[in-house]
């Protein structure tokens, strides 16, 4: 599955970005829990989640910096 481009993330509203950040953090927590209980079947989802989270946090930080200027 192809990862969404950062340009697509930039099109989202601030509230959408915040909601997605929360959802991905929850998903990563659940993946860590599954890994600890040896139920994790798709370990590649860790990397995908971290990359998506990094994109969202980067865009959120860009917007905060531009608003402060």
PyMOL Python script that loads the backbone (N, CA, C, O; Angstrom):
from pymol import cmd

cmd.read_pdbstr("""\
ATOM      1  N   UNK A   1       0.848  -1.183   0.000  1.00  0.00           N
ATOM      2  CA  UNK A   1       0.000   0.000   0.000  1.00  0.00           C
ATOM      3  C   UNK A   1       0.888   1.239   0.000  1.00  0.00           C
ATOM      4  O   UNK A   1       1.816   1.345   0.801  1.00  0.00           O
ATOM      5  N   UNK A   2       0.605   2.155  -0.883  1.00  0.00           N
ATOM      6  CA  UNK A   2       1.395   3.369  -0.995  1.00  0.00           C
ATOM      7  C   UNK A   2       1.067   4.332   0.142  1.00  0.00           C
ATOM      8  O   UNK A   2      -0.081   4.462   0.567  1.00  0.00           O
ATOM      9  N   UNK A   3       2.103   4.992   0.613  1.00  0.00           N
ATOM     10  CA  UNK A   3       1.905   5.985   1.665  1.00  0.00           C
ATOM     11  C   UNK A   3       1.394   7.283   1.062  1.00  0.00           C
ATOM     12  O   UNK A   3       1.769   7.641  -0.055  1.00  0.00           O
ATOM     13  N   UNK A   4       0.541   7.990   1.792  1.00  0.00           N
ATOM     14  CA  UNK A   4       0.070   9.276   1.252  1.00  0.00           C
ATOM     15  C   UNK A   4       1.211  10.288   1.215  1.00  0.00           C
ATOM     16  O   UNK A   4       2.081  10.297   2.085  1.00  0.00           O
ATOM     17  N   UNK A   5       1.191  11.115   0.219  1.00  0.00           N
ATOM     18  CA  UNK A   5       2.219  12.135   0.080  1.00  0.00           C
ATOM     19  C   UNK A   5       1.988  13.233   1.117  1.00  0.00           C
ATOM     20  O   UNK A   5       0.866  13.440   1.579  1.00  0.00           O
ATOM     21  N   UNK A   6       3.042  13.918   1.468  1.00  0.00           N
ATOM     22  CA  UNK A   6       2.941  14.997   2.444  1.00  0.00           C
ATOM     23  C   UNK A   6       2.039  16.106   1.912  1.00  0.00           C
ATOM     24  O   UNK A   6       1.436  16.840   2.694  1.00  0.00           O
ATOM     25  N   UNK A   7       1.941  16.233   0.591  1.00  0.00           N
ATOM     26  CA  UNK A   7       1.064  17.247  -0.004  1.00  0.00           C
ATOM     27  C   UNK A   7      -0.395  16.973   0.357  1.00  0.00           C
ATOM     28  O   UNK A   7      -1.170  17.905   0.574  1.00  0.00           O
ATOM     29  N   UNK A   8      -0.764  15.710   0.419  1.00  0.00           N
ATOM     30  CA  UNK A   8      -2.127  15.355   0.810  1.00  0.00           C
ATOM     31  C   UNK A   8      -2.393  15.705   2.270  1.00  0.00           C
ATOM     32  O   UNK A   8      -3.499  16.111   2.627  1.00  0.00           O
ATOM     33  N   UNK A   9      -1.390  15.549   3.097  1.00  0.00           N
ATOM     34  CA  UNK A   9      -1.538  15.879   4.513  1.00  0.00           C
ATOM     35  C   UNK A   9      -1.691  17.386   4.681  1.00  0.00           C
ATOM     36  O   UNK A   9      -2.434  17.841   5.551  1.00  0.00           O
ATOM     37  N   UNK A  10      -1.001  18.153   3.863  1.00  0.00           N
ATOM     38  CA  UNK A  10      -1.080  19.615   3.947  1.00  0.00           C
ATOM     39  C   UNK A  10      -2.465  20.138   3.585  1.00  0.00           C
ATOM     40  O   UNK A  10      -2.821  21.248   3.981  1.00  0.00           O
ATOM     41  N   UNK A  11      -3.247  19.369   2.848  1.00  0.00           N
ATOM     42  CA  UNK A  11      -4.588  19.788   2.461  1.00  0.00           C
ATOM     43  C   UNK A  11      -5.597  19.650   3.599  1.00  0.00           C
ATOM     44  O   UNK A  11      -6.690  20.212   3.523  1.00  0.00           O
ATOM     45  N   UNK A  12      -5.250  18.916   4.643  1.00  0.00           N
ATOM     46  CA  UNK A  12      -6.171  18.684   5.761  1.00  0.00           C
ATOM     47  C   UNK A  12      -6.299  19.931   6.629  1.00  0.00           C
ATOM     48  O   UNK A  12      -5.405  20.777   6.664  1.00  0.00           O
ATOM     49  N   UNK A  13      -7.414  20.024   7.320  1.00  0.00           N
ATOM     50  CA  UNK A  13      -7.599  21.129   8.262  1.00  0.00           C
ATOM     51  C   UNK A  13      -6.853  20.814   9.551  1.00  0.00           C
ATOM     52  O   UNK A  13      -6.431  19.681   9.780  1.00  0.00           O
ATOM     53  N   UNK A  14      -6.699  21.831  10.383  1.00  0.00           N
ATOM     54  CA  UNK A  14      -5.999  21.647  11.657  1.00  0.00           C
ATOM     55  C   UNK A  14      -6.691  20.624  12.546  1.00  0.00           C
ATOM     56  O   UNK A  14      -6.031  19.806  13.186  1.00  0.00           O
ATOM     57  N   UNK A  15      -8.008  20.669  12.586  1.00  0.00           N
ATOM     58  CA  UNK A  15      -8.729  19.718  13.440  1.00  0.00           C
ATOM     59  C   UNK A  15      -8.605  18.290  12.921  1.00  0.00           C
ATOM     60  O   UNK A  15      -8.519  17.348  13.709  1.00  0.00           O
ATOM     61  N   UNK A  16      -8.595  18.123  11.594  1.00  0.00           N
ATOM     62  CA  UNK A  16      -8.406  16.788  11.014  1.00  0.00           C
ATOM     63  C   UNK A  16      -7.022  16.239  11.355  1.00  0.00           C
ATOM     64  O   UNK A  16      -6.875  15.058  11.669  1.00  0.00           O
ATOM     65  N   UNK A  17      -6.026  17.092  11.291  1.00  0.00           N
ATOM     66  CA  UNK A  17      -4.667  16.669  11.619  1.00  0.00           C
ATOM     67  C   UNK A  17      -4.591  16.230  13.071  1.00  0.00           C
ATOM     68  O   UNK A  17      -3.997  15.196  13.379  1.00  0.00           O
ATOM     69  N   UNK A  18      -5.186  17.005  13.962  1.00  0.00           N
ATOM     70  CA  UNK A  18      -5.174  16.658  15.379  1.00  0.00           C
ATOM     71  C   UNK A  18      -5.881  15.328  15.638  1.00  0.00           C
ATOM     72  O   UNK A  18      -5.406  14.507  16.422  1.00  0.00           O
ATOM     73  N   UNK A  19      -7.009  15.127  14.980  1.00  0.00           N
ATOM     74  CA  UNK A  19      -7.741  13.871  15.143  1.00  0.00           C
ATOM     75  C   UNK A  19      -6.927  12.684  14.637  1.00  0.00           C
ATOM     76  O   UNK A  19      -6.893  11.632  15.274  1.00  0.00           O
ATOM     77  N   UNK A  20      -6.279  12.856  13.499  1.00  0.00           N
ATOM     78  CA  UNK A  20      -5.486  11.759  12.941  1.00  0.00           C
ATOM     79  C   UNK A  20      -4.262  11.461  13.797  1.00  0.00           C
ATOM     80  O   UNK A  20      -3.876  10.301  13.941  1.00  0.00           O
ATOM     81  N   UNK A  21      -3.649  12.494  14.365  1.00  0.00           N
ATOM     82  CA  UNK A  21      -2.506  12.282  15.264  1.00  0.00           C
ATOM     83  C   UNK A  21      -2.942  11.435  16.449  1.00  0.00           C
ATOM     84  O   UNK A  21      -2.255  10.488  16.831  1.00  0.00           O
ATOM     85  N   UNK A  22      -4.083  11.778  17.026  1.00  0.00           N
ATOM     86  CA  UNK A  22      -4.602  11.019  18.160  1.00  0.00           C
ATOM     87  C   UNK A  22      -4.896   9.572  17.766  1.00  0.00           C
ATOM     88  O   UNK A  22      -4.576   8.646  18.510  1.00  0.00           O
ATOM     89  N   UNK A  23      -5.497   9.382  16.612  1.00  0.00           N
ATOM     90  CA  UNK A  23      -5.843   8.032  16.149  1.00  0.00           C
ATOM     91  C   UNK A  23      -4.596   7.192  15.898  1.00  0.00           C
ATOM     92  O   UNK A  23      -4.563   6.014  16.255  1.00  0.00           O
ATOM     93  N   UNK A  24      -3.583   7.776  15.296  1.00  0.00           N
ATOM     94  CA  UNK A  24      -2.363   7.017  14.999  1.00  0.00           C
ATOM     95  C   UNK A  24      -1.617   6.694  16.282  1.00  0.00           C
ATOM     96  O   UNK A  24      -1.078   5.596  16.419  1.00  0.00           O
ATOM     97  N   UNK A  25      -1.577   7.625  17.223  1.00  0.00           N
ATOM     98  CA  UNK A  25      -0.926   7.332  18.509  1.00  0.00           C
ATOM     99  C   UNK A  25      -1.638   6.194  19.230  1.00  0.00           C
ATOM    100  O   UNK A  25      -0.998   5.341  19.844  1.00  0.00           O
ATOM    101  N   UNK A  26      -2.966   6.188  19.151  1.00  0.00           N
ATOM    102  CA  UNK A  26      -3.738   5.099  19.765  1.00  0.00           C
ATOM    103  C   UNK A  26      -3.428   3.774  19.074  1.00  0.00           C
ATOM    104  O   UNK A  26      -3.265   2.742  19.725  1.00  0.00           O
ATOM    105  N   UNK A  27      -3.350   3.819  17.738  1.00  0.00           N
ATOM    106  CA  UNK A  27      -3.048   2.614  16.969  1.00  0.00           C
ATOM    107  C   UNK A  27      -1.658   2.074  17.319  1.00  0.00           C
ATOM    108  O   UNK A  27      -1.486   0.868  17.494  1.00  0.00           O
ATOM    109  N   UNK A  28      -0.666   2.969  17.422  1.00  0.00           N
ATOM    110  CA  UNK A  28       0.681   2.531  17.786  1.00  0.00           C
ATOM    111  C   UNK A  28       0.710   1.933  19.189  1.00  0.00           C
ATOM    112  O   UNK A  28       1.428   0.964  19.432  1.00  0.00           O
ATOM    113  N   UNK A  29      -0.059   2.498  20.108  1.00  0.00           N
ATOM    114  CA  UNK A  29      -0.154   1.934  21.452  1.00  0.00           C
ATOM    115  C   UNK A  29      -0.719   0.523  21.395  1.00  0.00           C
ATOM    116  O   UNK A  29      -0.199  -0.391  22.037  1.00  0.00           O
ATOM    117  N   UNK A  30      -1.782   0.353  20.626  1.00  0.00           N
ATOM    118  CA  UNK A  30      -2.397  -0.969  20.508  1.00  0.00           C
ATOM    119  C   UNK A  30      -1.442  -1.965  19.855  1.00  0.00           C
ATOM    120  O   UNK A  30      -1.417  -3.136  20.234  1.00  0.00           O
ATOM    121  N   UNK A  31      -0.665  -1.516  18.890  1.00  0.00           N
ATOM    122  CA  UNK A  31       0.320  -2.397  18.261  1.00  0.00           C
ATOM    123  C   UNK A  31       1.397  -2.820  19.257  1.00  0.00           C
ATOM    124  O   UNK A  31       1.813  -3.978  19.270  1.00  0.00           O
ATOM    125  N   UNK A  32       1.848  -1.882  20.092  1.00  0.00           N
ATOM    126  CA  UNK A  32       2.838  -2.234  21.126  1.00  0.00           C
ATOM    127  C   UNK A  32       2.243  -3.228  22.118  1.00  0.00           C
ATOM    128  O   UNK A  32       2.931  -4.141  22.574  1.00  0.00           O
ATOM    129  N   UNK A  33       0.984  -3.052  22.446  1.00  0.00           N
ATOM    130  CA  UNK A  33       0.306  -3.969  23.353  1.00  0.00           C
ATOM    131  C   UNK A  33       0.210  -5.358  22.734  1.00  0.00           C
ATOM    132  O   UNK A  33       0.462  -6.358  23.407  1.00  0.00           O
ATOM    133  N   UNK A  34      -0.150  -5.425  21.462  1.00  0.00           N
ATOM    134  CA  UNK A  34      -0.224  -6.715  20.760  1.00  0.00           C
ATOM    135  C   UNK A  34       1.142  -7.380  20.697  1.00  0.00           C
ATOM    136  O   UNK A  34       1.257  -8.599  20.823  1.00  0.00           O
ATOM    137  N   UNK A  35       2.174  -6.571  20.500  1.00  0.00           N
ATOM    138  CA  UNK A  35       3.523  -7.117  20.440  1.00  0.00           C
ATOM    139  C   UNK A  35       3.926  -7.696  21.798  1.00  0.00           C
ATOM    140  O   UNK A  35       4.563  -8.747  21.861  1.00  0.00           O
ATOM    141  N   UNK A  36       3.563  -7.026  22.861  1.00  0.00           N
ATOM    142  CA  UNK A  36       3.906  -7.493  24.201  1.00  0.00           C
ATOM    143  C   UNK A  36       3.176  -8.783  24.550  1.00  0.00           C
ATOM    144  O   UNK A  36       3.707  -9.623  25.276  1.00  0.00           O
ATOM    145  N   UNK A  37       1.969  -8.939  24.037  1.00  0.00           N
ATOM    146  CA  UNK A  37       1.195 -10.150  24.320  1.00  0.00           C
ATOM    147  C   UNK A  37       1.372 -11.198  23.224  1.00  0.00           C
ATOM    148  O   UNK A  37       0.662 -12.203  23.201  1.00  0.00           O
ATOM    149  N   UNK A  38       2.314 -10.963  22.322  1.00  0.00           N
ATOM    150  CA  UNK A  38       2.647 -11.886  21.232  1.00  0.00           C
ATOM    151  C   UNK A  38       1.467 -12.181  20.318  1.00  0.00           C
ATOM    152  O   UNK A  38       1.285 -13.318  19.883  1.00  0.00           O
ATOM    153  N   UNK A  39       0.674 -11.174  20.030  1.00  0.00           N
ATOM    154  CA  UNK A  39      -0.463 -11.310  19.127  1.00  0.00           C
ATOM    155  C   UNK A  39      -0.286 -10.496  17.859  1.00  0.00           C
ATOM    156  O   UNK A  39      -1.186 -10.452  17.020  1.00  0.00           O
ATOM    157  N   UNK A  40       0.840  -9.862  17.712  1.00  0.00           N
ATOM    158  CA  UNK A  40       1.074  -8.981  16.564  1.00  0.00           C
ATOM    159  C   UNK A  40       1.302  -9.816  15.313  1.00  0.00           C
ATOM    160  O   UNK A  40       2.217 -10.638  15.260  1.00  0.00           O
ATOM    161  N   UNK A  41       0.463  -9.598  14.310  1.00  0.00           N
ATOM    162  CA  UNK A  41       0.560 -10.358  13.068  1.00  0.00           C
ATOM    163  C   UNK A  41       1.147  -9.540  11.924  1.00  0.00           C
ATOM    164  O   UNK A  41       1.632 -10.103  10.943  1.00  0.00           O
ATOM    165  N   UNK A  42       1.105  -8.215  12.044  1.00  0.00           N
ATOM    166  CA  UNK A  42       1.591  -7.360  10.961  1.00  0.00           C
ATOM    167  C   UNK A  42       2.575  -6.330  11.508  1.00  0.00           C
ATOM    168  O   UNK A  42       2.203  -5.176  11.721  1.00  0.00           O
ATOM    169  N   UNK A  43       3.819  -6.729  11.737  1.00  0.00           N
ATOM    170  CA  UNK A  43       4.789  -5.803  12.327  1.00  0.00           C
ATOM    171  C   UNK A  43       5.141  -4.612  11.436  1.00  0.00           C
ATOM    172  O   UNK A  43       5.662  -3.612  11.930  1.00  0.00           O
ATOM    173  N   UNK A  44       4.866  -4.701  10.131  1.00  0.00           N
ATOM    174  CA  UNK A  44       5.158  -3.582   9.234  1.00  0.00           C
ATOM    175  C   UNK A  44       4.283  -2.366   9.529  1.00  0.00           C
ATOM    176  O   UNK A  44       4.596  -1.258   9.094  1.00  0.00           O
ATOM    177  N   UNK A  45       3.202  -2.563  10.257  1.00  0.00           N
ATOM    178  CA  UNK A  45       2.310  -1.441  10.569  1.00  0.00           C
ATOM    179  C   UNK A  45       2.968  -0.438  11.516  1.00  0.00           C
ATOM    180  O   UNK A  45       2.559   0.723  11.557  1.00  0.00           O
ATOM    181  N   UNK A  46       3.991  -0.870  12.286  1.00  0.00           N
ATOM    182  CA  UNK A  46       4.736   0.064  13.137  1.00  0.00           C
ATOM    183  C   UNK A  46       5.387   1.151  12.289  1.00  0.00           C
ATOM    184  O   UNK A  46       5.242   2.342  12.564  1.00  0.00           O
ATOM    185  N   UNK A  47       6.103   0.722  11.258  1.00  0.00           N
ATOM    186  CA  UNK A  47       6.813   1.671  10.403  1.00  0.00           C
ATOM    187  C   UNK A  47       5.834   2.595   9.693  1.00  0.00           C
ATOM    188  O   UNK A  47       6.051   3.805   9.632  1.00  0.00           O
ATOM    189  N   UNK A  48       4.772   2.037   9.165  1.00  0.00           N
ATOM    190  CA  UNK A  48       3.772   2.853   8.471  1.00  0.00           C
ATOM    191  C   UNK A  48       3.171   3.890   9.409  1.00  0.00           C
ATOM    192  O   UNK A  48       3.006   5.052   9.037  1.00  0.00           O
ATOM    193  N   UNK A  49       2.848   3.469  10.616  1.00  0.00           N
ATOM    194  CA  UNK A  49       2.255   4.383  11.590  1.00  0.00           C
ATOM    195  C   UNK A  49       3.202   5.494  11.988  1.00  0.00           C
ATOM    196  O   UNK A  49       2.798   6.651  12.106  1.00  0.00           O
ATOM    197  N   UNK A  50       4.464   5.144  12.195  1.00  0.00           N
ATOM    198  CA  UNK A  50       5.447   6.166  12.578  1.00  0.00           C
ATOM    199  C   UNK A  50       5.658   7.182  11.462  1.00  0.00           C
ATOM    200  O   UNK A  50       5.825   8.372  11.728  1.00  0.00           O
ATOM    201  N   UNK A  51       5.653   6.716  10.213  1.00  0.00           N
ATOM    202  CA  UNK A  51       5.836   7.638   9.078  1.00  0.00           C
ATOM    203  C   UNK A  51       4.630   8.567   8.945  1.00  0.00           C
ATOM    204  O   UNK A  51       4.791   9.769   8.732  1.00  0.00           O
ATOM    205  N   UNK A  52       3.435   8.018   9.069  1.00  0.00           N
ATOM    206  CA  UNK A  52       2.224   8.849   9.000  1.00  0.00           C
ATOM    207  C   UNK A  52       2.220   9.880  10.125  1.00  0.00           C
ATOM    208  O   UNK A  52       1.884  11.045   9.913  1.00  0.00           O
ATOM    209  N   UNK A  53       2.598   9.436  11.325  1.00  0.00           N
ATOM    210  CA  UNK A  53       2.636  10.344  12.470  1.00  0.00           C
ATOM    211  C   UNK A  53       3.659  11.452  12.239  1.00  0.00           C
ATOM    212  O   UNK A  53       3.398  12.612  12.560  1.00  0.00           O
ATOM    213  N   UNK A  54       4.807  11.110  11.692  1.00  0.00           N
ATOM    214  CA  UNK A  54       5.841  12.113  11.423  1.00  0.00           C
ATOM    215  C   UNK A  54       5.354  13.147  10.409  1.00  0.00           C
ATOM    216  O   UNK A  54       5.608  14.340  10.571  1.00  0.00           O
ATOM    217  N   UNK A  55       4.660  12.699   9.371  1.00  0.00           N
ATOM    218  CA  UNK A  55       4.107  13.639   8.383  1.00  0.00           C
ATOM    219  C   UNK A  55       3.132  14.598   9.042  1.00  0.00           C
ATOM    220  O   UNK A  55       3.201  15.810   8.838  1.00  0.00           O
ATOM    221  N   UNK A  56       2.226  14.048   9.833  1.00  0.00           N
ATOM    222  CA  UNK A  56       1.207  14.883  10.477  1.00  0.00           C
ATOM    223  C   UNK A  56       1.827  15.871  11.454  1.00  0.00           C
ATOM    224  O   UNK A  56       1.449  17.042  11.479  1.00  0.00           O
ATOM    225  N   UNK A  57       2.774  15.407  12.256  1.00  0.00           N
ATOM    226  CA  UNK A  57       3.414  16.297  13.225  1.00  0.00           C
ATOM    227  C   UNK A  57       4.239  17.378  12.535  1.00  0.00           C
ATOM    228  O   UNK A  57       4.311  18.509  13.016  1.00  0.00           O
ATOM    229  N   UNK A  58       4.858  17.034  11.418  1.00  0.00           N
ATOM    230  CA  UNK A  58       5.640  18.021  10.669  1.00  0.00           C
ATOM    231  C   UNK A  58       4.752  19.140  10.136  1.00  0.00           C
ATOM    232  O   UNK A  58       5.085  20.319  10.256  1.00  0.00           O
ATOM    233  N   UNK A  59       3.628  18.763   9.551  1.00  0.00           N
ATOM    234  CA  UNK A  59       2.712  19.763   9.011  1.00  0.00           C
ATOM    235  C   UNK A  59       2.124  20.607  10.136  1.00  0.00           C
ATOM    236  O   UNK A  59       1.990  21.823  10.002  1.00  0.00           O
ATOM    237  N   UNK A  60       1.778  19.965  11.236  1.00  0.00           N
ATOM    238  CA  UNK A  60       1.235  20.702  12.375  1.00  0.00           C
ATOM    239  C   UNK A  60       2.258  21.714  12.905  1.00  0.00           C
ATOM    240  O   UNK A  60       1.900  22.846  13.231  1.00  0.00           O
ATOM    241  N   UNK A  61       3.516  21.311  12.991  1.00  0.00           N
ATOM    242  CA  UNK A  61       4.574  22.204  13.468  1.00  0.00           C
ATOM    243  C   UNK A  61       4.794  23.355  12.480  1.00  0.00           C
ATOM    244  O   UNK A  61       4.996  24.496  12.896  1.00  0.00           O
ATOM    245  N   UNK A  62       4.757  23.066  11.190  1.00  0.00           N
ATOM    246  CA  UNK A  62       4.894  24.122  10.181  1.00  0.00           C
ATOM    247  C   UNK A  62       3.815  25.186  10.344  1.00  0.00           C
ATOM    248  O   UNK A  62       4.084  26.385  10.286  1.00  0.00           O
ATOM    249  N   UNK A  63       2.591  24.718  10.548  1.00  0.00           N
ATOM    250  CA  UNK A  63       1.473  25.653  10.698  1.00  0.00           C
ATOM    251  C   UNK A  63       1.596  26.477  11.973  1.00  0.00           C
ATOM    252  O   UNK A  63       1.265  27.663  11.978  1.00  0.00           O
ATOM    253  N   UNK A  64       2.062  25.867  13.039  1.00  0.00           N
ATOM    254  CA  UNK A  64       2.229  26.608  14.289  1.00  0.00           C
ATOM    255  C   UNK A  64       3.312  27.677  14.135  1.00  0.00           C
ATOM    256  O   UNK A  64       3.168  28.795  14.629  1.00  0.00           O
ATOM    257  N   UNK A  65       4.379  27.326  13.455  1.00  0.00           N
ATOM    258  CA  UNK A  65       5.456  28.294  13.245  1.00  0.00           C
ATOM    259  C   UNK A  65       5.019  29.441  12.345  1.00  0.00           C
ATOM    260  O   UNK A  65       5.375  30.592  12.594  1.00  0.00           O
ATOM    261  N   UNK A  66       4.255  29.139  11.308  1.00  0.00           N
ATOM    262  CA  UNK A  66       3.810  30.201  10.416  1.00  0.00           C
ATOM    263  C   UNK A  66       2.777  31.101  11.095  1.00  0.00           C
ATOM    264  O   UNK A  66       2.706  32.293  10.797  1.00  0.00           O
ATOM    265  N   UNK A  67       1.982  30.541  11.999  1.00  0.00           N
ATOM    266  CA  UNK A  67       1.001  31.347  12.728  1.00  0.00           C
ATOM    267  C   UNK A  67       1.680  32.254  13.748  1.00  0.00           C
ATOM    268  O   UNK A  67       1.184  33.343  14.037  1.00  0.00           O
ATOM    269  N   UNK A  68       2.812  31.812  14.294  1.00  0.00           N
ATOM    270  CA  UNK A  68       3.525  32.604  15.285  1.00  0.00           C
ATOM    271  C   UNK A  68       4.287  33.757  14.648  1.00  0.00           C
ATOM    272  O   UNK A  68       4.588  34.747  15.315  1.00  0.00           O
ATOM    273  N   UNK A  69       4.597  33.639  13.378  1.00  0.00           N
ATOM    274  CA  UNK A  69       5.381  34.690  12.690  1.00  0.00           C
ATOM    275  C   UNK A  69       4.546  35.888  12.355  1.00  0.00           C
ATOM    276  O   UNK A  69       5.051  36.852  11.780  1.00  0.00           O
TER     277      UNK A  69
END
""", "prot")
cmd.dss("prot")
cmd.show_as("cartoon", "prot")
cmd.util.cbc("prot")
cmd.orient("prot")
